[in-house]
Amino acid sequence: MNCPNCGNEVNGDVCSFCGVALQCQAPAKVRADKLGSWAIIMAFFMPVVGLVLGILSVCFAPRRNDYQLMVDGIKAIVMSVVVAIVWILYIRVLFMLGVTMPFVIFA
């Protein structure tokens, strides 16, 4: 580590050249991957894709030692299942009401 005051190499909490006290700075953790975020987004719009990405997030999290990736993966899996169930119920209700083609627009 270099002293911010004089620029010399320093080992310890105080610069031995100029006497300035140094603050220990922990390296900022930057999430380079966005797999967990994409899993959550896809879980809402495309539940099958979100489920697959969520499972991949949960599988890759221990290898990368990334707790947030694990949490995002679990969120994506739960959201995928919930959205899929809601869509299935929605389509069943439409079929019960006799609407056989809910997404077709007749001109």
C-alpha positions as CSV (number, residue, x, y, z in Angstrom):
1,M,0.0,0.0,0.0
2,N,1.2,3.5,-0.8
3,C,1.0,6.6,1.5
4,P,-1.5,9.1,0.1
5,N,0.6,11.9,1.5
6,C,4.2,11.1,0.2
7,G,3.5,8.1,-2.1
8,N,6.1,5.8,-0.5
9,E,5.5,2.1,0.2
10,V,4.0,1.6,3.7
11,N,3.6,-1.5,5.8
12,G,1.4,-0.8,8.8
13,D,-1.1,1.9,10.0
14,V,1.4,4.9,10.1
15,C,3.7,6.0,7.3
16,S,7.3,5.6,8.5
17,F,8.5,8.4,6.1
18,C,6.1,11.3,6.8
19,G,4.2,10.0,9.9
20,V,0.7,10.3,8.5
21,A,-1.8,7.9,10.0
22,L,-3.3,5.7,7.4
23,Q,-6.9,4.4,7.3
24,C,-7.4,0.8,6.4
25,Q,-9.7,0.6,3.4
26,A,-11.5,-2.6,2.7
27,P,-11.8,-3.4,-0.9
28,A,-15.2,-2.6,-2.3
29,K,-17.2,-5.7,-3.3
30,V,-18.5,-5.3,-6.8
31,R,-20.9,-7.7,-8.2
32,A,-19.6,-8.4,-11.7
33,D,-22.3,-10.8,-12.6
34,K,-25.9,-10.1,-13.0
35,L,-27.2,-13.7,-13.1
36,G,-29.4,-13.2,-10.0
37,S,-30.9,-10.0,-11.2
38,W,-31.7,-11.5,-14.6
39,A,-33.2,-14.5,-12.9
40,I,-35.6,-12.3,-10.9
41,I,-36.6,-10.3,-14.0
42,M,-37.1,-13.4,-16.2
43,A,-39.1,-15.1,-13.4
44,F,-41.7,-12.4,-13.7
45,F,-42.0,-12.3,-17.5
46,M,-41.0,-15.8,-18.4
47,P,-41.4,-18.2,-15.5
48,V,-39.6,-21.2,-17.1
49,V,-36.5,-19.1,-18.0
50,G,-36.5,-17.5,-14.6
51,L,-36.7,-20.9,-13.0
52,V,-33.7,-22.2,-14.9
53,L,-31.7,-19.0,-14.2
54,G,-32.7,-19.2,-10.5
55,I,-31.5,-22.8,-10.3
56,L,-28.2,-21.8,-12.0
57,S,-27.8,-18.9,-9.5
58,V,-28.3,-21.2,-6.5
59,C,-25.8,-23.7,-8.0
60,F,-23.1,-21.2,-8.8
61,A,-23.4,-19.2,-5.5
62,P,-21.3,-21.6,-3.3
63,R,-18.5,-21.7,-6.0
64,R,-18.3,-17.9,-6.0
65,N,-18.9,-17.6,-2.3
66,D,-21.6,-15.1,-3.1
67,Y,-24.5,-15.0,-0.6
68,Q,-26.5,-12.4,-2.5
69,L,-26.4,-14.6,-5.6
70,M,-27.9,-17.4,-3.6
71,V,-30.7,-15.2,-2.2
72,D,-31.5,-13.8,-5.7
73,G,-31.7,-17.4,-7.0
74,I,-34.1,-18.5,-4.3
75,K,-36.2,-15.3,-5.0
76,A,-36.3,-16.2,-8.7
77,I,-37.3,-19.8,-8.1
78,V,-40.2,-18.8,-5.7
79,M,-41.3,-16.0,-8.1
80,S,-41.2,-18.3,-11.1
81,V,-43.4,-20.9,-9.3
82,V,-45.9,-18.3,-8.1
83,V,-46.2,-16.6,-11.5
84,A,-46.6,-20.0,-13.3
85,I,-49.4,-20.9,-10.9
86,V,-51.1,-17.6,-11.4
87,W,-50.9,-18.0,-15.2
88,I,-52.3,-21.6,-15.0
89,L,-55.2,-20.5,-12.8
90,Y,-55.9,-17.5,-15.1
91,I,-56.0,-19.7,-18.2
92,R,-58.2,-22.3,-16.5
93,V,-60.7,-19.6,-15.4
94,L,-60.8,-18.3,-19.0
95,F,-61.5,-21.8,-20.3
96,M,-64.3,-22.3,-17.7
97,L,-65.9,-19.1,-18.8
98,G,-65.8,-20.3,-22.4
99,V,-63.1,-18.0,-23.7
100,T,-61.1,-20.4,-25.7
101,M,-58.7,-18.0,-27.5
102,P,-58.0,-15.1,-25.0
103,F,-55.0,-13.7,-26.9
104,V,-56.5,-13.6,-30.4
105,I,-57.7,-10.2,-31.6
106,F,-60.2,-10.3,-34.4
107,A,-60.1,-7.5,-36.9
